[in-house]
Amino acid sequence: MDKERLEAFYLPLYGPSISDVKEMVLESHMFKLDYIKLVELSWDPYDDTEGDDVHDSVRSGINISKFVRALLEPLIASHFGETIPDLLFADYACLMSKHLEQEKSKSAFIIMSLKKL
């Protein structure tokens, strides 16, 4: 892979805070915010356990890799080519498994209910 192609890949992501979301809803003047809550969920979409323990770090690493691949593969394949995703996500699954041996990681999600004004 050439350095230019690697450096040209840019994936802008933004994770708003609850106050950011509230402000956007209020500024829209289209909805009333009925309910809003921040929840943390395991990175593994199949992990519904409560605690901070990872029971099978290899399986969870694979699950997380598949989840991220489903989201990002079209972008990565169109930029780097069709052969890169297989290698990339196999490595990612291994790295996630090693990470999960140390700690269970979670993502924050904002759940809200809006009513149209």
Backbone hydrogen bonds, N-H to C=O, Kabsch-Sander energy under -0.5 kcal/mol:
donor,donor_aa,acceptor,acceptor_aa,energy
6,L,2,D,-1.8
7,E,3,K,-2.8
8,A,4,E,-1.5
9,F,5,R,-0.7
9,F,6,L,-0.9
21,V,17,S,-2.2
22,K,18,I,-2.7
23,E,19,S,-2.3
24,M,20,D,-2.3
25,V,21,V,-2.4
26,L,22,K,-2.6
27,E,23,E,-2.6
28,S,24,M,-1.4
29,H,25,V,-0.8
29,H,26,L,-0.7
30,M,25,V,-0.6
31,F,25,V,-0.6
32,K,115,K,-3.2
34,D,32,K,-0.9
34,D,113,S,-2.5
35,Y,113,S,-1.6
37,K,111,I,-2.4
39,V,37,K,-0.5
39,V,109,F,-2.9
41,L,107,S,-2.6
43,W,105,S,-2.0
47,D,44,D,-1.7
48,D,46,Y,-0.8
55,H,53,D,-0.6
60,S,56,D,-2.7
61,G,57,S,-2.3
62,I,58,V,-2.1
63,N,59,R,-2.5
64,I,60,S,-2.7
65,S,61,G,-2.2
66,K,62,I,-2.5
67,F,63,N,-2.1
68,V,64,I,-2.7
69,R,65,S,-2.4
70,A,66,K,-2.2
71,L,67,F,-1.1
72,L,68,V,-2.6
73,E,69,R,-2.7
76,I,72,L,-2.4
77,A,73,E,-3.1
78,S,74,P,-1.9
79,H,75,L,-1.3
80,F,76,I,-3.2
81,G,77,A,-1.8
84,I,81,G,-0.7
87,L,83,T,-0.9
88,L,84,I,-2.9
89,F,85,P,-2.8
90,A,86,D,-1.4
91,D,87,L,-2.2
92,Y,88,L,-2.4
93,A,89,F,-2.0
94,C,90,A,-1.7
95,L,91,D,-2.6
96,M,92,Y,-2.8
97,S,93,A,-2.3
98,K,94,C,-2.1
99,H,95,L,-2.3
100,L,96,M,-2.9
101,E,97,S,-1.0
102,Q,98,K,-0.6
102,Q,99,H,-1.4
103,E,99,H,-1.9
104,K,52,D,-0.6
105,S,103,E,-0.6
107,S,41,L,-3.1
109,F,39,V,-3.0
111,I,37,K,-3.1
111,I,109,F,-0.6
113,S,35,Y,-2.4
115,K,32,K,-2.5
117,L,30,M,-2.6
